[in-house]
Amino acid sequence: MMDKIATLFSSIAVGCSHVKDINHKLTPYPSAASLFGMDRFPDQSGINRFLNRMGPEQITQLSLVFEAILDKIILFKDEEKVDLNVDATGLVVYGDKYQFAKKGYFPHQRGKEGYQLSLGTTNSEYSQILSLILDPGNISLSVRLWDTIYEVAEVLGSLERIGIVRADAIYGIGPDITGLIEQTLSFLIKGKDPRTAKRILRELDPSYDDWKRVDETTWAFDAKYVIITNCPYPVRTVLIKAIDAKGELEYRHIYTSFSLKEMNEVEVVTSFRKRIDIETIIRDDKYGLYIDNLRTKNFWGIWAYLFIACATHNLISLFRKRVLSGTGIEDLGIQTIVKKLTDIPAKFEKEQDKMRIFFPAGHELARRFIQGKQNNHKGSIFPLEKKLYN
C-alpha cells in the first residue's frame, strides 16, 4: 500500500494529470523510486487496481495518515489561534458509472453530475489544507460547515485554537450563524441571499455619507444588529455596495461576530476578503494538481486520491517555506512548481544523511534556485548540496 501512496504523491508533485502519465514520468526512473525504498515505481495498472479497491475502511485509515502527515509538517504549531477558511467546490464527471455521482449545484454546468468537495484551510502566506470531505453532488453544502470545523479543531487540538472562521454565502444561513455564536467562535460569513441585503437597505435607507469607501469600486455600510431567519440572536451585519464587471451596482452582506469597537465596517470587508486564499487554493489545485481529473470511478478511490493530492499541496507549502524561502522564487504558484520546477531533470548522490543534487546549468529556474540558496543560507528540510552541471 505504501508504495502506491508514494507513487501517487510523486505523480501529483511532478504534474501527472492522469494515471497513465505515471508510465512515462515515473516508471522509467528507478533511481527516483529508490528514494522511497522501492526498486521501481508501480505502473499505471497497479495504481488503478489500488484506487479501485478502496473502501470506507481504507478512507478511515488514510484520514489518519493525512492527520499524521499534518502533525509533522504543520506550519503554525506555535500560533495561539489559526484562522480558518471554509469553502466547497464541485467536481464534475463526464461519462457513466461514477459511483455515487449525482446532479447538483455546479456553476455554469447546469444538469451535470459529480461530487462536492468541502475544504478547510489555513489563512496564511503558506496555506495548508486541514480538512477535506467528499460527497455526492446533491448534498446541501451548508451541512458540512460543522464537520469541517470539528475536523480542523481535532487537528489543532481544540475549538479554542480556531481564530476567525471565514466562509462564503453557502454557509450564511441562520442555523449555522446560531451555532457559531453559541460556540463563541469569531466569524465573517457572507449572507446567503442578496435579497436580504436589499431588504435591509430599503428598511434603513442609508444616506450617501453613511457608506464608507473600501476601494475604488466598493463601499460598506454598518447596518448594526439585525434579526435573521432561524437565528434567535441579533447579528451584526455589514452591507456591501460594489460595481460589478458590467458596471452595475451589486449588493451583498456579511455577518460578523465582531463589534464596531473591534472592527469597523471597512475592516470587516477587507478582513473577509482574506478568504480569497481558499479560492486560490482550489483554482491552483485544479489546474496545478489536477484534482478534478478523477483517477477512478470508485467513490472511495476518488476520496483516497484527493487525500493524497491535498497532502501533496501541504508538502508543497512546506517546500516553499523551508526550501524556496529566500531564493527569490518562493512566490512561485503551485502550477509553476509542478509543471516547471519539479520537472527539471536532475542527478543525485546519497551520502549518509546528506544528498547532493545536480541541476542542469542551462535551466533558468534551476540557476535562480541555486543562486538564491547560495545568497541565503537558510536550512532546508534535510541537508542538501545543490550544484549545476553542463
KEKOL-848533 format. One record per residue (C-alpha): x, y, z; residue number from 1. Coordinates in nm, 3 decimals. Layout:
<nodes>
(node (X,Y,Z),NUM);
...
</nodes>
This chain:
<nodes>
(node (0.000,0.000,0.000),1);
(node (0.275,0.248,0.093),2);
(node (0.448,0.209,-0.244),3);
(node (0.122,0.303,-0.418),4);
(node (0.074,0.606,-0.191),5);
(node (0.436,0.718,-0.252),6);
(node (0.380,0.679,-0.626),7);
(node (0.063,0.888,-0.619),8);
(node (0.239,1.157,-0.413),9);
(node (0.521,1.164,-0.667),10);
(node (0.291,1.161,-0.969),11);
(node (0.093,1.460,-0.840),12);
(node (0.409,1.651,-0.746),13);
(node (0.561,1.614,-1.094),14);
(node (0.243,1.717,-1.274),15);
(node (0.084,1.390,-1.387),16);
(node (-0.265,1.491,-1.498),17);
(node (-0.383,1.129,-1.539),18);
(node (-0.278,0.789,-1.403),19);
(node (-0.141,0.689,-1.743),20);
(node (0.122,0.965,-1.716),21);
(node (0.296,0.760,-1.446),22);
(node (0.420,0.521,-1.717),23);
(node (0.645,0.783,-1.877),24);
(node (0.703,1.034,-1.592),25);
(node (0.788,0.792,-1.307),26);
(node (0.814,0.424,-1.403),27);
(node (1.127,0.466,-1.623),28);
(node (1.323,0.622,-1.332),29);
(node (1.420,0.355,-1.073),30);
(node (1.676,0.588,-0.912),31);
(node (1.393,0.822,-0.810),32);
(node (1.196,0.525,-0.675),33);
(node (1.496,0.430,-0.460),34);
(node (1.440,0.748,-0.256),35);
(node (1.126,0.576,-0.126),36);
(node (1.296,0.240,-0.075),37);
(node (1.148,0.089,-0.391),38);
(node (1.317,-0.086,-0.683),39);
(node (1.080,0.087,-0.924),40);
(node (0.755,0.281,-0.930),41);
(node (0.440,0.076,-0.991),42);
(node (0.293,0.130,-1.337),43);
(node (-0.050,0.259,-1.435),44);
(node (-0.226,-0.074,-1.390),45);
(node (-0.100,-0.115,-1.032),46);
(node (-0.225,0.231,-0.933),47);
(node (-0.562,0.169,-1.100),48);
(node (-0.609,-0.153,-0.900),49);
(node (-0.508,0.026,-0.581),50);
(node (-0.769,0.303,-0.626),51);
(node (-1.043,0.067,-0.741),52);
(node (-1.003,-0.147,-0.428),53);
(node (-1.052,0.147,-0.191),54);
(node (-1.346,0.130,0.052),55);
(node (-1.474,0.310,0.365),56);
(node (-1.225,0.131,0.591),57);
(node (-0.928,0.242,0.380),58);
(node (-1.057,0.602,0.379),59);
(node (-1.063,0.597,0.759),60);
(node (-0.703,0.476,0.757),61);
(node (-0.599,0.738,0.504),62);
(node (-0.761,1.014,0.709),63);
(node (-0.537,0.910,1.000),64);
(node (-0.234,0.911,0.766),65);
(node (-0.337,1.259,0.647),66);
(node (-0.356,1.386,1.006),67);
(node (-0.023,1.222,1.091),68);
(node (0.144,1.395,0.796),69);
(node (-0.011,1.725,0.901),70);
(node (0.123,1.680,1.253),71);
(node (0.476,1.651,1.110),72);
(node (0.462,1.935,0.856),73);
(node (0.216,2.180,1.011),74);
(node (0.346,2.536,0.979),75);
(node (0.169,2.707,1.268),76);
(node (0.228,2.492,1.576),77);
(node (0.342,2.791,1.780),78);
(node (0.048,3.015,1.693),79);
(node (-0.214,3.058,1.963),80);
(node (-0.501,3.084,1.713),81);
(node (-0.529,2.983,1.349),82);
(node (-0.775,3.146,1.111),83);
(node (-0.990,2.905,0.912),84);
(node (-1.133,2.939,0.561),85);
(node (-1.422,2.708,0.471),86);
(node (-1.546,2.653,0.116),87);
(node (-1.656,2.386,-0.129),88);
(node (-1.602,2.315,-0.495),89);
(node (-1.776,2.093,-0.744),90);
(node (-1.601,1.810,-0.926),91);
(node (-1.799,1.738,-1.243),92);
(node (-1.780,1.394,-1.404),93);
(node (-1.805,1.311,-1.772),94);
(node (-1.925,0.964,-1.860),95);
(node (-2.122,0.690,-1.687),96);
(node (-2.084,0.466,-1.384),97);
(node (-1.912,0.711,-1.147),98);
(node (-2.009,0.569,-0.809),99);
(node (-2.247,0.795,-0.609),100);
(node (-2.216,1.081,-0.861),101);
(node (-2.533,1.295,-0.850),102);
(node (-2.674,1.604,-1.014),103);
(node (-2.616,1.911,-0.802),104);
(node (-2.511,2.273,-0.800),105);
(node (-2.219,2.314,-1.040),106);
(node (-2.179,2.678,-1.152),107);
(node (-2.216,2.725,-1.530),108);
(node (-2.273,2.350,-1.573),109);
(node (-2.642,2.306,-1.504),110);
(node (-2.767,1.947,-1.510),111);
(node (-2.423,1.789,-1.474),112);
(node (-2.340,1.510,-1.232),113);
(node (-2.046,1.490,-0.995),114);
(node (-1.926,1.538,-0.640),115);
(node (-1.884,1.820,-0.388),116);
(node (-1.551,1.864,-0.213),117);
(node (-1.560,2.056,0.117),118);
(node (-1.231,2.207,0.236),119);
(node (-1.100,2.376,0.548),120);
(node (-0.774,2.567,0.502),121);
(node (-0.546,2.795,0.699),122);
(node (-0.533,3.160,0.608),123);
(node (-0.167,3.244,0.567),124);
(node (0.110,3.300,0.313),125);
(node (0.178,2.926,0.310),126);
(node (-0.179,2.795,0.326),127);
(node (-0.237,2.434,0.424),128);
(node (-0.543,2.214,0.388),129);
(node (-0.658,2.081,0.725),130);
(node (-0.985,1.911,0.630),131);
(node (-1.143,1.757,0.321),132);
(node (-1.476,1.579,0.282),133);
(node (-1.613,1.430,-0.041),134);
(node (-1.988,1.400,-0.101),135);
(node (-2.225,1.322,-0.390),136);
(node (-2.316,1.630,-0.591),137);
(node (-2.667,1.668,-0.448),138);
(node (-2.564,1.728,-0.084),139);
(node (-2.665,2.052,0.086),140);
(node (-2.319,2.203,0.131),141);
(node (-2.406,2.401,0.442),142);
(node (-2.434,2.077,0.643),143);
(node (-2.058,2.028,0.609),144);
(node (-1.961,2.353,0.785),145);
(node (-1.956,2.194,1.128),146);
(node (-1.798,1.870,1.012),147);
(node (-1.515,2.080,0.869),148);
(node (-1.482,2.295,1.183),149);
(node (-1.466,1.989,1.411),150);
(node (-1.213,1.811,1.188),151);
(node (-0.993,2.122,1.198),152);
(node (-1.037,2.151,1.575),153);
(node (-0.914,1.792,1.607),154);
(node (-0.604,1.878,1.405),155);
(node (-0.539,2.192,1.612),156);
(node (-0.618,2.027,1.945),157);
(node (-0.930,2.226,2.039),158);
(node (-1.202,2.459,1.914),159);
(node (-1.041,2.739,2.113),160);
(node (-0.742,2.743,1.874),161);
(node (-0.962,2.837,1.579),162);
(node (-0.932,3.211,1.516),163);
(node (-1.161,3.375,1.259),164);
(node (-1.390,3.150,1.054),165);
(node (-1.434,3.295,0.705),166);
(node (-1.689,3.135,0.476),167);
(node (-1.884,3.204,0.158),168);
(node (-2.257,3.255,0.114),169);
(node (-2.350,2.884,0.112),170);
(node (-2.289,2.888,0.489),171);
(node (-2.455,3.225,0.556),172);
(node (-2.780,3.089,0.700),173);
(node (-2.946,3.123,1.038),174);
(node (-2.872,2.778,1.186),175);
(node (-2.500,2.798,1.105),176);
(node (-2.471,3.154,1.238),177);
(node (-2.651,3.041,1.555),178);
(node (-2.402,2.759,1.608),179);
(node (-2.104,2.990,1.561),180);
(node (-2.244,3.236,1.816),181);
(node (-2.321,2.962,2.070),182);
(node (-1.971,2.816,2.032),183);
(node (-1.830,3.171,2.074),184);
(node (-1.634,3.141,1.750),185);
(node (-1.527,3.459,1.569),186);
(node (-1.667,3.471,1.217),187);
(node (-1.701,3.669,0.894),188);
(node (-1.956,3.499,0.668),189);
(node (-2.128,3.629,0.357),190);
(node (-2.508,3.619,0.375),191);
(node (-2.669,3.358,0.151),192);
(node (-2.939,3.562,-0.024),193);
(node (-2.857,3.902,-0.182),194);
(node (-3.226,3.991,-0.149),195);
(node (-3.169,4.015,0.226),196);
(node (-2.916,4.294,0.167),197);
(node (-3.167,4.482,-0.048),198);
(node (-3.441,4.436,0.213),199);
(node (-3.218,4.576,0.490),200);
(node (-3.125,4.861,0.257),201);
(node (-3.488,4.951,0.199),202);
(node (-3.565,4.941,0.571),203);
(node (-3.270,5.154,0.684),204);
(node (-3.236,5.377,0.374),205);
(node (-2.879,5.492,0.448),206);
(node (-2.763,5.830,0.321),207);
(node (-2.465,5.884,0.094),208);
(node (-2.246,5.974,0.392),209);
(node (-2.336,5.651,0.573),210);
(node (-2.144,5.449,0.313),211);
(node (-1.768,5.418,0.376),212);
(node (-1.534,5.368,0.082),213);
(node (-1.342,5.038,0.082),214);
(node (-1.176,5.088,-0.258),215);
(node (-1.250,5.242,-0.597),216);
(node (-1.547,5.014,-0.664),217);
(node (-1.670,4.907,-0.320),218);
(node (-1.844,5.076,-0.025),219);
(node (-1.956,4.942,0.314),220);
(node (-2.245,5.035,0.543),221);
(node (-2.281,4.917,0.902),222);
(node (-2.642,4.803,0.946),223);
(node (-2.569,4.730,1.314),224);
(node (-2.753,4.429,1.462),225);
(node (-3.035,4.268,1.265),226);
(node (-3.258,3.966,1.314),227);
(node (-3.211,3.694,1.054),228);
(node (-3.426,3.390,0.975),229);
(node (-3.377,3.085,1.201),230);
(node (-3.135,3.264,1.434),231);
(node (-3.255,3.376,1.780),232);
(node (-2.971,3.626,1.822),233);
(node (-2.930,3.971,1.664),234);
(node (-2.630,3.956,1.431),235);
(node (-2.409,4.247,1.329),236);
(node (-2.448,4.289,0.955),237);
(node (-2.238,4.495,0.714),238);
(node (-2.382,4.578,0.372),239);
(node (-2.156,4.592,0.066),240);
(node (-2.222,4.802,-0.242),241);
(node (-1.992,4.719,-0.532),242);
(node (-1.968,4.794,-0.904),243);
(node (-1.955,4.466,-1.092),244);
(node (-1.782,4.385,-1.422),245);
(node (-2.084,4.511,-1.618),246);
(node (-2.076,4.847,-1.441),247);
(node (-2.388,4.769,-1.238),248);
(node (-2.430,4.803,-0.862),249);
(node (-2.439,4.475,-0.669),250);
(node (-2.545,4.450,-0.304),251);
(node (-2.433,4.175,-0.063),252);
(node (-2.394,4.149,0.314),253);
(node (-2.156,4.000,0.568),254);
(node (-2.248,3.859,0.909),255);
(node (-1.985,3.901,1.177),256);
(node (-1.923,3.837,1.545),257);
(node (-1.701,4.146,1.577),258);
(node (-1.835,4.460,1.740),259);
(node (-1.779,4.805,1.592),260);
(node (-1.504,4.869,1.850),261);
(node (-1.321,4.556,1.736),262);
(node (-1.364,4.604,1.362),263);
(node (-1.530,4.888,1.168),264);
(node (-1.730,4.826,0.851),265);
(node (-1.437,4.880,0.615),266);
(node (-1.219,4.643,0.819),267);
(node (-1.497,4.383,0.811),268);
(node (-1.493,4.385,0.429),269);
(node (-1.114,4.384,0.394),270);
(node (-1.076,4.107,0.653),271);
(node (-1.345,3.897,0.484),272);
(node (-1.159,3.928,0.155),273);
(node (-0.874,3.722,0.301),274);
(node (-1.088,3.416,0.234),275);
(node (-0.985,3.454,-0.130),276);
(node (-0.688,3.237,-0.023),277);
(node (-0.907,2.928,-0.031),278);
(node (-1.039,3.018,-0.376),279);
(node (-0.677,3.043,-0.492),280);
(node (-0.602,2.702,-0.340),281);
(node (-0.899,2.546,-0.521),282);
(node (-0.800,2.704,-0.853),283);
(node (-0.433,2.607,-0.821),284);
(node (-0.513,2.254,-0.714),285);
(node (-0.750,2.210,-1.007),286);
(node (-0.508,2.344,-1.267),287);
(node (-0.180,2.251,-1.096),288);
(node (-0.251,1.923,-0.914),289);
(node (-0.540,1.828,-1.147),290);
(node (-0.776,1.737,-0.863),291);
(node (-1.074,1.749,-1.097),292);
(node (-0.919,1.484,-1.325),293);
(node (-1.057,1.197,-1.120),294);
(node (-0.832,0.891,-1.138),295);
(node (-1.105,0.632,-1.089),296);
(node (-1.484,0.588,-1.095),297);
(node (-1.482,0.432,-0.748),298);
(node (-1.609,0.694,-0.498),299);
(node (-1.373,0.578,-0.223),300);
(node (-1.082,0.570,-0.467),301);
(node (-1.156,0.930,-0.566),302);
(node (-1.159,1.031,-0.198),303);
(node (-0.831,0.847,-0.142),304);
(node (-0.672,1.026,-0.437),305);
(node (-0.796,1.362,-0.302),306);
(node (-0.644,1.290,0.041),307);
(node (-0.309,1.232,-0.127),308);
(node (-0.347,1.538,-0.351),309);
(node (-0.426,1.763,-0.052),310);
(node (-0.133,1.616,0.143),311);
(node (0.085,1.693,-0.161),312);
(node (-0.043,2.052,-0.153),313);
(node (0.062,2.076,0.212),314);
(node (0.406,1.935,0.136),315);
(node (0.450,2.190,-0.143),316);
(node (0.359,2.468,0.104),317);
(node (0.627,2.333,0.338),318);
(node (0.871,2.316,0.046),319);
(node (0.803,2.679,-0.044),320);
(node (0.863,2.792,0.315),321);
(node (1.159,2.570,0.408),322);
(node (1.342,2.533,0.077),323);
(node (1.239,2.814,-0.159),324);
(node (1.223,3.087,0.105),325);
(node (1.491,3.348,0.039),326);
(node (1.577,3.222,-0.311),327);
(node (1.375,3.481,-0.498),328);
(node (1.138,3.217,-0.636),329);
(node (0.945,3.147,-0.315),330);
(node (0.636,3.312,-0.464),331);
(node (0.603,3.054,-0.740),332);
(node (0.249,2.919,-0.758),333);
(node (0.166,2.550,-0.737),334);
(node (0.107,2.534,-1.113),335);
(node (0.459,2.661,-1.188),336);
(node (0.617,2.439,-0.922),337);
(node (0.468,2.113,-1.050),338);
(node (0.481,2.194,-1.421),339);
(node (0.825,2.355,-1.437),340);
(node (1.029,2.336,-1.116),341);
(node (0.974,1.970,-1.023),342);
(node (1.004,1.878,-1.389),343);
(node (1.370,1.986,-1.402),344);
(node (1.589,1.682,-1.486),345);
(node (1.845,1.629,-1.211),346);
(node (2.104,1.384,-1.081),347);
(node (2.164,1.296,-0.719),348);
(node (2.409,1.115,-0.493),349);
(node (2.334,0.994,-0.141),350);
(node (2.599,1.010,0.130),351);
(node (2.465,0.901,0.470),352);
(node (2.245,1.189,0.593),353);
(node (2.343,1.420,0.306),354);
(node (2.226,1.434,-0.052),355);
(node (2.400,1.603,-0.343),356);
(node (2.163,1.719,-0.617),357);
(node (2.294,1.828,-0.958),358);
(node (2.074,2.053,-1.173),359);
(node (2.130,2.139,-1.542),360);
(node (2.315,2.471,-1.575),361);
(node (2.104,2.581,-1.870),362);
(node (1.771,2.575,-1.685),363);
(node (1.664,2.926,-1.574),364);
(node (1.465,2.815,-1.267),365);
(node (1.745,2.582,-1.156),366);
(node (2.000,2.861,-1.184),367);
(node (1.783,3.106,-0.989),368);
(node (1.720,2.842,-0.722),369);
(node (2.090,2.764,-0.675),370);
(node (2.192,3.128,-0.673),371);
(node (1.917,3.213,-0.426),372);
(node (2.023,2.938,-0.187),373);
(node (2.388,3.047,-0.211),374);
(node (2.288,3.404,-0.124),375);
(node (2.062,3.297,0.161),376);
(node (2.196,3.017,0.381),377);
(node (1.866,2.907,0.533),378);
(node (1.831,2.544,0.632),379);
(node (1.607,2.311,0.439),380);
(node (1.413,2.003,0.537),381);
(node (1.726,1.785,0.527),382);
(node (2.093,1.857,0.449),383);
(node (2.129,1.925,0.077),384);
(node (2.410,2.023,-0.151),385);
(node (2.299,2.169,-0.480),386);
(node (2.520,2.207,-0.789),387);
(node (2.479,2.289,-1.156),388);
(node (2.616,2.072,-1.435),389);
(node (2.660,2.128,-1.808),390);
</nodes>
